[in-house]
Amino acid sequence: MKKASFHITAEEYQFRAERLLEYLQAENLSGAVLFDRDYILYYTGFAFIPTERPIAFILNTEGVRALFVPRLEVEHASANALIDRVDYYLEYPSTPRPMDIFKDVLGELSIHGDFGVDHNGYPLIFGYRGRSLTELLGVTPKPLAGFIEDQMMIKSEAELRLIAESVKWGHLAHVLLQRYTRVGLTETEVTLKASNEATLAMLDTIGPIYRAQSYFSSGARAGYRGQIGRNAAIPHALASNITFQAGDVLVTGANAPMWGYNSELERTMLMGPASDEQKRMFDHMLVLQDAAFEAMGPGIPCAQVDKAVRAYYEEHDLMAYWKHHVGHAIGIRYHEGPFLDNGDPTEMKPGMVFTVEPGLYVPELGGFRHSDTVVITDDGIEMMTYYPRDLESLTIPV
């Protein structure tokens, strides 16, 4: 595969900014100010760790793209962002205050009157306390997040290639995770062994050009996040260094960020032969996921997928074990909109990428959830993940 396939091109970043510029001009806005880390990555290719130090992307109506960063990020931004200028302040909360300098930068770029934002000022994170843009400029900016989210929903061919590459290495990490899981070992040692080996194999294959551009992972990873035994009935449990025991239900997760893009692979596995009740719940889970796949396609409202799946829960008296909607979009963020939820009327369109993960959560027994990443095509869906789904393949010998 050519090196160009492993990143978003400068031309694509330019195209994204031009679409935002067209929206600003149509809405008679003097510019855009974005503070969200993922939005900045989407428009500039600049990945960074958000802290108490404000960072912002600015686009004016002349098409000038600028980044506002602390001094410690100047070289980082200059080398990695697809922008026209970098402005900086010394430190937070040093004087002069960052937002006072920011006000001058906005003036230089003719951002005034009506302009668009994702947040009315830098969010109050990591102890940051600063003025809102309304306090700073005396005007209330217009929200832009809706337009940006809509733009991010439809993935380009380059984005789909990166998600497919993420699937490949997440798959390898999961293969190793299943291979190394044994009674008496802990989730920590198995997770580390599988994730480290998969990451090293990925780096050997892709080489030094690889960039995770992620603030939560630097390579391929597969693990359990505490979803072991009875804790598997907690969808968002946390890793607890649990020791595997015969009879456990295991719910996994695997991913490998590729230049900021993610996929999701999750499987339900059994430690030893399934009991009758474990098999019953596993089989129901497969049917629920199949029902979601069958309900998906271009032009279909996201809500319709969730309604079709919930109908199966209700028909088979399973609502007591329901805890969440069918799935969500995925890309730069691990969770993106739209959502496969009965409250989301968004129509699916070609290029949208979703996780499909209806689950059953039974106290004292465990949780049952597969998650697969799929893309909407012109005539249906295409499965991007390809890990085995059947019970026999996912039963670990004891």
DAQUIWO-V578886 format. One record per helix or strand. SS is the DSSP state (hx for helix, st for strand). FROM is the first residue (numbers start at 0). TO is the last residue. If there is no record, write none. Layout:
ss: {SS	SS}
from: {FROM	FROM}
to: {TO	TO}
//
This chain:
ss: {hx	hx	st	hx	st	st	hx	st	hx	st	hx	st	hx	hx	st	hx	st	st	hx	st	st	st	st	st	st	st	hx	st	hx	hx	st	st	st	st	st	st	st	st	hx	st}
from: {2	9	30	36	55	64	70	84	97	115	132	141	144	156	185	186	219	227	228	242	248	252	257	260	264	267	275	300	301	318	326	335	346	352	358	365	370	380	391	394}
to: {5	25	33	43	59	69	79	88	107	116	136	142	152	179	185	205	222	227	232	242	250	255	257	260	265	270	294	300	314	320	328	339	346	355	361	368	375	382	393	395}
//
